[in-house]
């Protein structure tokens, strides 16, 4: 990442040095996941669509600890693997919107709330703010080479309400709390970086 772009990492000190953790990342372009993997202070395990695990990329992704997920339905194996990362004190990276879009946390899926409430792991919001809207890109889905990409870590927070409940109502309430925190972090990150 540092060879192709110029990442500027802000707030990495907010990432707890040990223990289970979920990094909730906005997703506007293809380099968001790799950029976070390359700049985070701890190794990150992402749930990545199974279609990406083809050819030589498959063994590489598995070798660096990424988790294959079938997005066609509820992939119980992927869910179990993600929970195992957290149970062993690792870091799980999640794009709460589920797929690449505007990167504004406008519509969250319930997966993030489920993992956070089920595991009790705190969430650290992460805003990856790049130059996806600037000219000069060789590949449309990527920012121009050697351009600055900001990776801004926010304060860790708990998604649950402290009751330990995992009902649909509790998960819906957690999703609302999470969306408020992620949206607030994104606004602060934009002010901080001027993007």
C-alpha positions as a Python dict, from the first residue, in 0.01 Angstrom:
ca = {
    (1, 'X'): (0, 0, 0),
    (2, 'X'): (280, 241, 88),
    (3, 'X'): (451, 172, -245),
    (4, 'X'): (147, 240, -464),
    (5, 'X'): (-27, 515, -266),
    (6, 'X'): (54, 755, 14),
    (7, 'X'): (-152, 638, 314),
    (8, 'X'): (-190, 878, 603),
    (9, 'X'): (-295, 690, 915),
    (10, 'X'): (-467, 890, 1188),
    (11, 'X'): (-576, 764, 1530),
    (12, 'X'): (-409, 421, 1516),
    (13, 'X'): (-341, 462, 1889),
    (14, 'X'): (-717, 417, 1942),
    (15, 'X'): (-694, 50, 1837),
    (16, 'X'): (-664, -165, 2152),
    (17, 'X'): (-332, -352, 2151),
    (18, 'X'): (-485, -685, 2253),
    (19, 'X'): (-817, -865, 2279),
    (20, 'X'): (-1102, -927, 2039),
    (21, 'X'): (-1192, -632, 1820),
    (22, 'X'): (-1409, -548, 1522),
    (23, 'X'): (-1298, -282, 1274),
    (24, 'X'): (-1605, -140, 1096),
    (25, 'X'): (-1489, 13, 769),
    (26, 'X'): (-1668, 223, 509),
    (27, 'X'): (-1639, 81, 158),
    (28, 'X'): (-1618, 318, -139),
    (29, 'X'): (-1346, 156, -352),
    (30, 'X'): (-1162, -171, -403),
    (31, 'X'): (-854, -81, -202),
    (32, 'X'): (-1038, -18, 128),
    (33, 'X'): (-981, -370, 263),
    (34, 'X'): (-620, -406, 146),
    (35, 'X'): (-544, -50, 261),
    (36, 'X'): (-670, -129, 610),
    (37, 'X'): (-481, -461, 617),
    (38, 'X'): (-163, -277, 521),
    (39, 'X'): (-195, 11, 768),
    (40, 'X'): (-375, -129, 1076),
    (41, 'X'): (-160, -176, 1387),
    (42, 'X'): (-287, -536, 1423),
    (43, 'X'): (-350, -816, 1168),
    (44, 'X'): (-706, -796, 1030),
    (45, 'X'): (-923, -1087, 912),
    (46, 'X'): (-1196, -987, 664),
    (47, 'X'): (-1497, -1179, 542),
    (48, 'X'): (-1438, -1176, 166),
    (49, 'X'): (-1676, -1302, -102),
    (50, 'X'): (-1588, -1653, -217),
    (51, 'X'): (-1562, -1535, -577),
    (52, 'X'): (-1235, -1357, -485),
    (53, 'X'): (-1072, -1688, -386),
    (54, 'X'): (-1002, -1801, -742),
    (55, 'X'): (-669, -1881, -905),
    (56, 'X'): (-350, -1783, -722),
    (57, 'X'): (-535, -1516, -522),
    (58, 'X'): (-722, -1786, -325),
    (59, 'X'): (-420, -1943, -150),
    (60, 'X'): (-274, -1594, -93),
    (61, 'X'): (-592, -1469, 79),
    (62, 'X'): (-617, -1783, 289),
    (63, 'X'): (-247, -1756, 377),
    (64, 'X'): (-291, -1407, 518),
    (65, 'X'): (-592, -1517, 724),
    (66, 'X'): (-884, -1389, 519),
    (67, 'X'): (-1219, -1565, 551),
    (68, 'X'): (-1424, -1692, 258),
    (69, 'X'): (-1798, -1617, 267),
    (70, 'X'): (-2080, -1728, 39),
    (71, 'X'): (-2306, -1425, 6),
    (72, 'X'): (-2592, -1627, -147),
    (73, 'X'): (-2730, -1706, 198),
    (74, 'X'): (-2640, -1740, 564),
    (75, 'X'): (-2295, -1901, 545),
    (76, 'X'): (-2272, -2079, 882),
    (77, 'X'): (-1910, -2185, 825),
    (78, 'X'): (-1805, -1825, 759),
    (79, 'X'): (-1997, -1704, 1065),
    (80, 'X'): (-1826, -1969, 1278),
    (81, 'X'): (-1484, -1877, 1140),
    (82, 'X'): (-1541, -1507, 1209),
    (83, 'X'): (-1655, -1576, 1566),
    (84, 'X'): (-1348, -1798, 1614),
    (85, 'X'): (-1122, -1505, 1518),
    (86, 'X'): (-1285, -1300, 1794),
    (87, 'X'): (-1282, -1588, 2046),
    (88, 'X'): (-906, -1615, 1996),
    (89, 'X'): (-856, -1242, 2058),
    (90, 'X'): (-814, -1145, 1694),
    (91, 'X'): (-935, -856, 1483),
    (92, 'X'): (-1230, -899, 1247),
    (93, 'X'): (-1271, -645, 969),
    (94, 'X'): (-1625, -584, 845),
    (95, 'X'): (-1777, -365, 577),
    (96, 'X'): (-2110, -299, 754),
    (97, 'X'): (-2282, -199, 430),
    (98, 'X'): (-2209, -545, 292),
    (99, 'X'): (-2067, -432, -40),
    (100, 'X'): (-1894, -141, -209),
    (101, 'X'): (-2108, 170, -244),
    (102, 'X'): (-2098, 534, -142),
    (103, 'X'): (-1899, 448, 171),
    (104, 'X'): (-2123, 663, 390),
    (105, 'X'): (-2264, 398, 628),
    (106, 'X'): (-2614, 490, 505),
    (107, 'X'): (-2754, 136, 509),
    (108, 'X'): (-2608, -118, 746),
    (109, 'X'): (-2672, -490, 742),
    (110, 'X'): (-2730, -675, 1068),
    (111, 'X'): (-2405, -877, 1050),
    (112, 'X'): (-2191, -626, 1236),
    (113, 'X'): (-2439, -600, 1524),
    (114, 'X'): (-2463, -979, 1541),
    (115, 'X'): (-2086, -1030, 1566),
    (116, 'X'): (-2044, -745, 1817),
    (117, 'X'): (-2330, -850, 2045),
    (118, 'X'): (-2258, -1223, 2020),
    (119, 'X'): (-1884, -1188, 2090),
    (120, 'X'): (-1890, -883, 2318),
    (121, 'X'): (-1600, -742, 2113),
    (122, 'X'): (-1574, -363, 2094),
    (123, 'X'): (-1606, -189, 1759),
    (124, 'X'): (-1356, 63, 1625),
    (125, 'X'): (-1496, 270, 1337),
    (126, 'X'): (-1258, 324, 1046),
    (127, 'X'): (-1298, 576, 765),
    (128, 'X'): (-1094, 517, 452),
    (129, 'X'): (-1106, 841, 258),
    (130, 'X'): (-933, 836, -77),
    (131, 'X'): (-929, 1008, -405),
    (132, 'X'): (-1196, 802, -579),
    (133, 'X'): (-1353, 1117, -721),
    (134, 'X'): (-1033, 1260, -874),
    (135, 'X'): (-916, 1222, -1233),
    (136, 'X'): (-597, 1040, -1323),
    (137, 'X'): (-701, 690, -1230),
    (138, 'X'): (-555, 412, -1443),
    (139, 'X'): (-815, 172, -1307),
    (140, 'X'): (-1158, 321, -1245),
    (141, 'X'): (-1217, 144, -912),
    (142, 'X'): (-885, 260, -766),
    (143, 'X'): (-750, 601, -668),
    (144, 'X'): (-464, 740, -880),
    (145, 'X'): (-126, 587, -802),
    (146, 'X'): (80, 781, -545),
    (147, 'X'): (-227, 978, -433),
    (148, 'X'): (-300, 1025, -64),
    (149, 'X'): (-546, 792, 105),
    (150, 'X'): (-648, 870, 463),
    (151, 'X'): (-721, 590, 710),
    (152, 'X'): (-884, 735, 1021),
    (153, 'X'): (-948, 518, 1329),
    (154, 'X'): (-1216, 624, 1579),
    (155, 'X'): (-1280, 548, 1944),
    (156, 'X'): (-1376, 194, 2041),
    (157, 'X'): (-1733, 142, 2162),
    (158, 'X'): (-1965, -139, 2273),
    (159, 'X'): (-2260, -219, 2047),
    (160, 'X'): (-2479, -394, 2303),
    (161, 'X'): (-2694, -231, 2566),
    (162, 'X'): (-2527, -423, 2848),
    (163, 'X'): (-2812, -673, 2887),
    (164, 'X'): (-2645, -951, 2688),
    (165, 'X'): (-2967, -1007, 2492),
    (166, 'X'): (-2936, -1135, 2135),
    (167, 'X'): (-3297, -1104, 2026),
    (168, 'X'): (-3395, -951, 1693),
    (169, 'X'): (-3511, -639, 1880),
    (170, 'X'): (-3176, -613, 2063),
    (171, 'X'): (-2983, -655, 1737),
    (172, 'X'): (-3198, -393, 1563),
    (173, 'X'): (-3134, -148, 1849),
    (174, 'X'): (-2760, -227, 1835),
    (175, 'X'): (-2760, -162, 1459),
    (176, 'X'): (-2914, 183, 1517),
    (177, 'X'): (-2651, 264, 1784),
    (178, 'X'): (-2373, 140, 1555),
    (179, 'X'): (-2497, 344, 1260),
    (180, 'X'): (-2504, 661, 1471),
    (181, 'X'): (-2147, 604, 1590),
    (182, 'X'): (-2013, 514, 1245),
    (183, 'X'): (-2184, 809, 1076),
    (184, 'X'): (-2053, 1044, 1344),
    (185, 'X'): (-1701, 909, 1302),
    (186, 'X'): (-1717, 950, 926),
    (187, 'X'): (-1827, 1314, 962),
    (188, 'X'): (-1541, 1380, 1208),
    (189, 'X'): (-1291, 1207, 979),
    (190, 'X'): (-1403, 1420, 684),
    (191, 'X'): (-1362, 1737, 888),
    (192, 'X'): (-1022, 1624, 1013),
    (193, 'X'): (-889, 1535, 667),
    (194, 'X'): (-1075, 1798, 463),
    (195, 'X'): (-1228, 1532, 237),
}
